[in-house]
Amino acid sequence: MVMNDLIERAETIFSELGYEVFDQEQTEDIYQASFGKDKNFDGSFFIENESNFIELAYTYSFDNDEESFLREHLESMLEICYEYGSYFNIMKGDDEIHFSVFAKIYFSGFNLESLSDTLEDFNACNRELALMFELEGDNHYSESEDDG
């Protein structure tokens, strides 16, 4: 399938599920966009040229001085992600630690039902992680950011 066809298919299915797609960026090799409902940011999705799947992602950022908290809760984070069929990676930068949660759907099975089911699990996973991280409801985007 051609990348532009996959992008159109993804945007259509997100829309049919009531999600708004915004902050779209596309190069020759990758398309990425954010998605959310009711002005909430629920994550991003990626479609890579020559790839067989769409990937959902949500990234949490922590100050480097919170590394001990992350190490202490690493097993719980892994269990939560595993329970919901997600996986994660952790990247440590100069000033921050980024904890990213991912889910993927292969294009051969990518349809309204598969995205709905995957989003339900992906969002539940992130809600449970946010509770563990004790995050406030700061995942809103503004109209000015919604120029996609």
Residue pairs with C-beta under 8 A, 6 or more apart in sequence:
1 107
3 31
3 47
3 49
6 47
6 54
6 107
7 26
7 31
7 47
9 110
10 45
10 47
10 54
10 110
11 21
11 33
13 110
13 111
13 112
13 115
14 20
14 21
14 35
14 45
14 115
15 21
16 112
17 112
17 115
17 116
17 119
18 37
19 35
19 36
19 37
19 42
19 119
20 35
20 36
20 37
20 146
21 33
21 34
21 35
21 148
22 33
22 34
22 35
22 36
22 141
22 145
22 146
22 147
22 148
23 33
23 34
23 145
23 146
23 147
23 148
24 31
24 32
24 33
24 148
25 31
25 32
25 33
26 32
28 49
29 48
29 49
29 50
30 46
30 47
30 48
30 49
31 46
31 47
31 48
32 44
32 45
32 46
32 47
33 44
33 45
33 148
34 41
34 43
34 44
34 141
35 42
35 43
35 44
35 45
36 42
36 43
36 139
36 141
39 140
39 141
39 142
40 139
40 140
40 141
41 139
41 140
41 141
42 58
42 119
42 123
42 126
42 139
43 56
43 57
43 58
43 122
43 123
43 126
44 56
44 57
44 58
45 54
45 55
45 56
45 57
46 54
46 55
46 57
47 54
47 55
48 55
52 106
52 107
52 108
53 104
53 105
53 106
53 107
53 110
54 104
54 105
54 107
54 110
55 102
55 103
55 104
56 102
56 103
56 104
56 105
56 118
56 119
56 122
57 100
57 101
57 102
58 100
58 101
58 122
58 126
59 98
59 99
59 100
59 101
60 98
60 99
60 100
60 101
60 129
60 133
60 135
61 96
61 97
61 98
61 99
62 69
62 70
62 96
62 97
62 98
62 99
63 95
63 96
63 97
64 92
64 95
64 96
64 97
66 97
67 92
67 97
70 77
70 90
70 97
70 99
73 132
76 132
77 88
77 99
77 129
77 132
78 88
80 125
80 128
80 129
80 132
81 87
81 88
81 101
81 125
81 129
83 125
84 103
84 121
84 122
84 124
84 125
84 128
85 103
85 118
85 121
86 101
86 102
86 103
86 121
86 122
86 125
87 101
87 102
87 103
88 99
88 100
88 101
88 102
89 99
89 100
89 102
90 97
90 98
90 99
90 100
91 97
91 98
91 100
92 98
101 122
101 125
101 126
101 129
103 118
103 121
103 122
103 125
105 114
105 115
105 118
